[in-house]
Amino acid sequence: MIFDQPVFKILSLNDTGAAVGHQGGMVIPKGLEDYMPSLSGVVNALSPTIDQQIEAELFLNGEYVGTVATRYQYQTWGGARSPERRLTGNLGAIRNYAAENDILLIERSLDDLLHYRLSVETKSSTIYKQLLALANGRRWGVVETGVPPAGNRAIERTLADIEHAEDDLPTLISDDRATIISMVERKVRDVAFRRRLVDIYNSRCAVSGISIQKPSGGTGLDAAHIIPVEAGGTDDPRNGLLLSKDVHWAFDNGLVHIGADRRVVVPELVRAVPSNDFLRTLNGLSLTNPSPTSLRAADEALEWHRNAAMEKLEAGAH
Protein backbone atom coordinates (compact mmCIF):
# COMPACT_ATOMS: atom_id res chain seq x y z
CA MET A 1 0.00 0.00 0.00
CA ILE A 2 1.36 3.42 -1.00
CA PHE A 3 0.86 6.30 1.44
CA ASP A 4 0.87 9.97 0.51
CA GLN A 5 3.00 12.68 2.08
CA PRO A 6 1.91 13.36 5.67
CA VAL A 7 0.11 16.27 7.21
CA PHE A 8 0.59 17.07 10.88
CA LYS A 9 -1.06 18.56 13.92
CA ILE A 10 0.57 19.57 17.19
CA LEU A 11 -1.78 18.10 19.77
CA SER A 12 -3.64 20.14 22.33
CA LEU A 13 -4.45 18.79 25.78
CA ASN A 14 -8.00 17.95 24.66
CA ASP A 15 -6.62 15.66 21.94
CA THR A 16 -4.95 13.41 24.53
CA GLY A 17 -6.08 10.84 27.02
CA ALA A 18 -5.45 13.36 29.80
CA ALA A 19 -8.44 15.46 28.69
CA VAL A 20 -11.18 15.78 31.32
CA GLY A 21 -14.93 15.76 30.80
CA HIS A 22 -16.55 14.25 27.75
CA GLN A 23 -13.88 15.07 25.17
CA GLY A 24 -13.22 12.23 22.76
CA GLY A 25 -10.83 11.72 19.91
CA MET A 26 -8.62 14.26 18.18
CA VAL A 27 -9.76 17.53 16.63
CA ILE A 28 -8.86 17.98 12.95
CA PRO A 29 -8.34 21.63 11.94
CA LYS A 30 -10.42 22.92 9.05
CA GLY A 31 -7.21 23.50 7.11
CA LEU A 32 -6.55 19.73 7.03
CA GLU A 33 -10.06 18.89 5.84
CA ASP A 34 -8.86 18.55 2.24
CA TYR A 35 -6.84 15.47 3.21
CA MET A 36 -9.57 13.73 5.19
CA PRO A 37 -12.58 11.75 3.88
CA SER A 38 -15.20 13.84 2.11
CA LEU A 39 -18.39 14.11 4.18
CA SER A 40 -21.70 14.91 2.56
CA GLY A 41 -24.83 16.17 4.23
CA VAL A 42 -25.94 18.97 6.54
CA VAL A 43 -25.24 19.05 10.27
CA ASN A 44 -28.14 20.42 12.32
CA ALA A 45 -30.18 19.65 15.43
CA LEU A 46 -32.06 16.86 13.67
CA SER A 47 -28.88 15.37 12.21
CA PRO A 48 -26.15 16.41 14.68
CA THR A 49 -23.36 14.23 13.29
CA ILE A 50 -22.06 13.21 9.87
CA ASP A 51 -19.38 10.58 9.89
CA GLN A 52 -17.34 8.20 7.77
CA GLN A 53 -15.71 5.04 9.07
CA ILE A 54 -12.08 4.68 8.14
CA GLU A 55 -9.40 2.08 8.70
CA ALA A 56 -6.32 3.35 10.51
CA GLU A 57 -2.91 1.86 11.14
CA LEU A 58 -1.71 3.24 14.47
CA PHE A 59 1.92 4.02 15.30
CA LEU A 60 3.52 5.39 18.47
CA ASN A 61 7.05 6.77 18.07
CA GLY A 62 7.50 4.70 14.92
CA GLU A 63 6.26 1.46 16.52
CA TYR A 64 3.18 -0.20 15.01
CA VAL A 65 0.53 -0.75 17.70
CA GLY A 66 -2.46 -1.98 15.71
CA THR A 67 -5.03 -1.41 12.99
CA VAL A 68 -8.48 -0.20 14.00
CA ALA A 69 -11.77 1.01 12.62
CA THR A 70 -12.30 4.61 13.66
CA ARG A 71 -14.48 7.50 12.53
CA TYR A 72 -13.93 10.88 10.98
CA GLN A 73 -16.89 13.07 11.78
CA TYR A 74 -18.46 16.46 12.18
CA GLN A 75 -19.47 16.48 15.82
CA THR A 76 -21.98 18.98 17.24
CA TRP A 77 -22.80 17.59 20.70
CA GLY A 78 -26.45 17.14 19.83
CA GLY A 79 -26.54 20.20 17.61
CA ALA A 80 -25.69 22.48 20.53
CA ARG A 81 -22.34 23.66 19.15
CA SER A 82 -20.74 24.57 15.83
CA PRO A 83 -19.50 21.50 13.93
CA GLU A 84 -16.09 20.27 14.93
CA ARG A 85 -14.06 17.82 12.86
CA ARG A 86 -12.82 14.87 14.88
CA LEU A 87 -11.19 11.49 14.62
CA THR A 88 -12.85 9.43 17.30
CA GLY A 89 -13.12 5.81 18.39
CA ASN A 90 -10.55 3.08 19.11
CA LEU A 91 -7.60 5.46 19.20
CA GLY A 92 -6.56 4.72 22.79
CA ALA A 93 -3.39 2.90 21.73
CA ILE A 94 -1.91 6.25 20.65
CA ARG A 95 -4.15 8.85 22.28
CA ASN A 96 -3.69 7.55 25.83
CA TYR A 97 0.08 7.91 25.56
CA ALA A 98 0.04 11.36 23.96
CA ALA A 99 0.64 14.60 25.82
CA GLU A 100 0.08 18.24 24.96
CA ASN A 101 2.37 19.43 22.14
CA ASP A 102 3.13 15.93 20.90
CA ILE A 103 2.76 15.62 17.13
CA LEU A 104 0.15 13.66 15.18
CA LEU A 105 1.10 12.62 11.63
CA ILE A 106 -1.72 11.74 9.23
CA GLU A 107 -0.95 9.84 6.01
CA ARG A 108 -3.62 8.75 3.53
CA SER A 109 -3.31 5.72 1.29
CA LEU A 110 -3.27 6.50 -2.41
CA ASP A 111 -4.74 3.05 -3.07
CA ASP A 112 -7.68 3.41 -0.68
CA LEU A 113 -8.80 6.89 0.36
CA LEU A 114 -10.48 5.45 3.46
CA HIS A 115 -7.27 3.89 4.78
CA TYR A 116 -4.91 6.00 6.90
CA ARG A 117 -1.76 5.77 8.94
CA LEU A 118 -1.96 7.77 12.20
CA SER A 119 1.31 8.27 14.05
CA VAL A 120 1.89 10.03 17.36
CA GLU A 121 5.44 11.25 17.89
CA THR A 122 6.01 12.18 21.53
CA LYS A 123 8.71 14.54 22.77
CA SER A 124 10.96 11.51 23.40
CA SER A 125 10.72 10.44 19.74
CA THR A 126 13.94 10.49 17.71
CA ILE A 127 12.24 12.61 15.03
CA TYR A 128 10.25 14.97 17.26
CA LYS A 129 12.73 17.87 17.01
CA GLN A 130 13.02 17.39 13.25
CA LEU A 131 9.23 17.52 12.86
CA LEU A 132 9.05 20.58 15.11
CA ALA A 133 11.61 22.33 12.91
CA LEU A 134 9.60 21.42 9.78
CA ALA A 135 6.47 22.79 11.45
CA ASN A 136 8.28 26.14 11.62
CA GLY A 137 5.92 27.62 14.18
CA ARG A 138 2.74 26.20 12.63
CA ARG A 139 0.28 24.21 14.75
CA TRP A 140 -0.82 22.15 11.76
CA GLY A 141 -0.22 21.77 8.03
CA VAL A 142 1.65 19.78 5.40
CA VAL A 143 4.99 18.25 6.36
CA GLU A 144 6.97 20.00 3.65
CA THR A 145 9.52 17.35 2.68
CA GLY A 146 8.48 16.61 -0.89
CA VAL A 147 5.56 16.78 -3.31
CA PRO A 148 2.48 17.98 -1.38
CA PRO A 149 -0.20 15.39 -0.64
CA ALA A 150 -3.15 14.93 -2.97
CA GLY A 151 -6.09 16.95 -1.70
CA ASN A 152 -9.77 16.22 -2.26
CA ARG A 153 -10.34 19.38 -4.27
CA ALA A 154 -7.54 18.57 -6.73
CA ILE A 155 -8.77 14.98 -7.06
CA GLU A 156 -12.36 16.09 -7.68
CA ARG A 157 -11.28 18.66 -10.29
CA THR A 158 -9.20 16.06 -12.12
CA LEU A 159 -12.01 13.50 -11.93
CA ALA A 160 -14.39 16.08 -13.41
CA ASP A 161 -11.91 16.71 -16.24
CA ILE A 162 -11.72 12.98 -16.97
CA GLU A 163 -15.51 12.61 -17.00
CA HIS A 164 -15.96 15.72 -19.15
CA ALA A 165 -13.63 14.28 -21.81
CA GLU A 166 -15.67 11.06 -21.99
CA ASP A 167 -18.18 12.76 -24.30
CA ASP A 168 -15.47 13.16 -26.92
CA LEU A 169 -13.72 10.57 -29.06
CA PRO A 170 -11.11 8.61 -27.10
CA THR A 171 -7.77 10.32 -26.61
CA LEU A 172 -5.40 7.43 -25.99
CA ILE A 173 -1.97 8.98 -26.53
CA SER A 174 -0.92 12.53 -25.79
CA ASP A 175 2.27 14.11 -27.12
CA ASP A 176 2.25 16.61 -24.26
CA ARG A 177 1.84 14.00 -21.52
CA ALA A 178 4.99 15.27 -19.80
CA THR A 179 3.51 18.78 -19.71
CA ILE A 180 0.27 17.46 -18.22
CA ILE A 181 2.19 15.66 -15.48
CA SER A 182 4.09 18.85 -14.62
CA MET A 183 0.84 20.85 -14.37
CA VAL A 184 -1.16 18.36 -12.34
CA GLU A 185 0.63 16.06 -9.93
CA ARG A 186 0.83 12.55 -11.32
CA LYS A 187 -0.47 11.01 -8.12
CA VAL A 188 -3.60 13.20 -8.22
CA ARG A 189 -4.31 11.99 -11.75
CA ASP A 190 -3.63 8.38 -10.72
CA VAL A 191 -6.10 8.62 -7.82
CA ALA A 192 -8.79 10.19 -10.02
CA PHE A 193 -8.20 7.69 -12.84
CA ARG A 194 -8.50 4.78 -10.40
CA ARG A 195 -11.67 6.19 -8.83
CA ARG A 196 -13.29 6.43 -12.25
CA LEU A 197 -12.37 2.87 -13.21
CA VAL A 198 -13.53 1.47 -9.86
CA ASP A 199 -16.86 3.20 -10.47
CA ILE A 200 -17.49 2.12 -14.07
CA TYR A 201 -16.26 -1.46 -13.50
CA ASN A 202 -18.25 -1.72 -10.26
CA SER A 203 -15.16 -2.76 -8.24
CA ARG A 204 -14.66 -5.88 -10.37
CA CYS A 205 -11.56 -7.05 -12.26
CA ALA A 206 -12.22 -6.71 -15.99
CA VAL A 207 -10.29 -9.93 -16.73
CA SER A 208 -10.89 -12.37 -13.87
CA GLY A 209 -14.19 -10.97 -12.61
CA ILE A 210 -12.91 -11.03 -9.03
CA SER A 211 -14.29 -8.48 -6.57
CA ILE A 212 -12.92 -8.26 -3.03
CA GLN A 213 -13.97 -5.34 -0.84
CA LYS A 214 -13.50 -4.17 2.73
CA PRO A 215 -16.59 -3.42 4.83
CA SER A 216 -15.69 0.27 4.35
CA GLY A 217 -15.97 -0.20 0.58
CA GLY A 218 -12.26 -0.06 -0.28
CA THR A 219 -10.98 -2.46 -2.91
CA GLY A 220 -7.48 -3.71 -3.71
CA LEU A 221 -7.95 -3.57 -7.47
CA ASP A 222 -5.57 -1.53 -9.64
CA ALA A 223 -6.20 0.98 -12.40
CA ALA A 224 -4.07 -0.23 -15.31
CA HIS A 225 -3.20 1.99 -18.25
CA ILE A 226 -3.45 -0.09 -21.44
CA ILE A 227 -1.04 2.19 -23.28
CA PRO A 228 1.30 3.03 -20.38
CA VAL A 229 1.97 6.56 -19.21
CA GLU A 230 5.63 6.12 -20.17
CA ALA A 231 4.52 5.66 -23.80
CA GLY A 232 2.26 8.74 -23.68
CA GLY A 233 -0.87 6.90 -22.58
CA THR A 234 -3.62 9.15 -21.24
CA ASP A 235 -6.00 8.91 -18.31
CA ASP A 236 -9.01 8.44 -20.58
CA PRO A 237 -11.00 5.52 -19.06
CA ARG A 238 -11.01 3.93 -22.53
CA ASN A 239 -7.25 3.58 -22.06
CA GLY A 240 -7.78 1.75 -18.80
CA LEU A 241 -8.77 -1.55 -17.24
CA LEU A 242 -9.55 -2.29 -13.60
CA LEU A 243 -7.44 -5.33 -12.72
CA SER A 244 -6.51 -7.39 -9.69
CA LYS A 245 -2.89 -6.90 -8.69
CA ASP A 246 -1.67 -10.24 -10.01
CA VAL A 247 -3.46 -9.77 -13.34
CA HIS A 248 -2.12 -6.20 -13.56
CA TRP A 249 1.44 -7.46 -13.14
CA ALA A 250 0.91 -10.13 -15.79
CA PHE A 251 -0.72 -7.58 -18.12
CA ASP A 252 2.13 -5.09 -17.76
CA ASN A 253 4.73 -7.79 -18.35
CA GLY A 254 3.15 -9.14 -21.52
CA LEU A 255 2.01 -12.46 -20.04
CA VAL A 256 -1.62 -11.59 -20.75
CA HIS A 257 -3.15 -9.56 -23.56
CA ILE A 258 -6.58 -9.08 -25.14
CA GLY A 259 -7.27 -10.52 -28.58
CA ALA A 260 -9.07 -8.78 -31.43
CA ASP A 261 -12.22 -10.69 -30.35
CA ARG A 262 -11.89 -9.06 -26.88
CA ARG A 263 -11.08 -12.36 -25.24
CA VAL A 264 -8.18 -12.91 -22.85
CA VAL A 265 -5.11 -14.45 -24.42
CA VAL A 266 -2.51 -16.24 -22.33
CA PRO A 267 0.10 -17.33 -24.90
CA GLU A 268 1.10 -20.98 -25.05
CA LEU A 269 4.63 -20.12 -23.91
CA VAL A 270 3.18 -18.65 -20.71
CA ARG A 271 0.67 -21.45 -20.18
CA ALA A 272 3.52 -23.97 -20.43
CA VAL A 273 5.13 -22.65 -17.23
CA PRO A 274 4.06 -25.18 -14.53
CA SER A 275 3.36 -22.56 -11.85
CA ASN A 276 1.02 -20.51 -14.05
CA ASP A 277 -2.14 -22.40 -13.05
CA PHE A 278 -4.07 -19.20 -12.38
CA LEU A 279 -3.16 -17.61 -15.69
CA ARG A 280 -4.28 -20.74 -17.54
CA THR A 281 -7.78 -20.28 -16.07
CA LEU A 282 -7.99 -16.82 -17.65
CA ASN A 283 -7.26 -17.89 -21.21
CA GLY A 284 -10.33 -17.43 -23.42
CA LEU A 285 -12.40 -15.41 -20.94
CA SER A 286 -14.37 -12.51 -22.39
CA LEU A 287 -13.22 -9.06 -21.32
CA THR A 288 -15.79 -7.49 -19.01
CA ASN A 289 -17.38 -4.27 -20.22
CA PRO A 290 -17.89 -1.31 -17.88
CA SER A 291 -21.10 0.60 -17.38
CA PRO A 292 -21.66 2.57 -19.51
CA THR A 293 -20.32 0.34 -22.27
CA SER A 294 -19.38 3.45 -24.24
CA LEU A 295 -16.36 3.63 -21.92
CA ARG A 296 -15.13 0.12 -22.69
CA ALA A 297 -11.44 -0.31 -23.47
CA ALA A 298 -10.72 1.07 -26.93
CA ASP A 299 -9.82 -1.47 -29.62
CA GLU A 300 -6.90 0.73 -30.69
CA ALA A 301 -5.45 0.71 -27.17
CA LEU A 302 -5.85 -3.05 -26.84
CA GLU A 303 -4.14 -3.53 -30.22
CA TRP A 304 -1.23 -1.34 -29.09
CA HIS A 305 -0.86 -3.41 -25.93
CA ARG A 306 -1.25 -6.70 -27.80
CA ASN A 307 1.62 -5.84 -30.15
CA ALA A 308 3.80 -4.66 -27.27
CA ALA A 309 3.02 -7.78 -25.23
CA MET A 310 3.97 -10.13 -28.06
CA GLU A 311 7.22 -8.21 -28.59
CA LYS A 312 8.06 -8.52 -24.87
CA LEU A 313 7.31 -12.22 -24.86
CA GLU A 314 9.38 -12.85 -27.97
CA ALA A 315 12.30 -10.86 -26.58
CA GLY A 316 12.14 -12.75 -23.27
CA ALA A 317 12.15 -16.12 -25.02
CA HIS A 318 15.60 -15.53 -26.49
Secondary structure, DSSP 4 states (H G I P E B T S, - for coil): --BPPPEEEEPPGGGSTT--TT--SEE--GGGGGGS----S--SSSS--EEEEEEEEEEETTEEEEEEEEEEEEE-TTTTS--EEEEESS-HHHHTT--TT-EEEEEEBSS-TTEEEEEEE-TTSTTHHHHHHHHTT-SEEE--SSSPPPPHHHHHHHHHHHHHHTTSPP--B-TTHHHHHHHS-HHHHHHHHHHHHHHHTTT--TTT----B-TTS-B--EEEESS-GGGTB---GGGEEEE-HHHHHHHHTTS-EE-TTSBEE--HHHHTSTT-HHHHHHTTPBPPP-SSGGGSPPHHHHHHHHHHHHHHHHHHT-
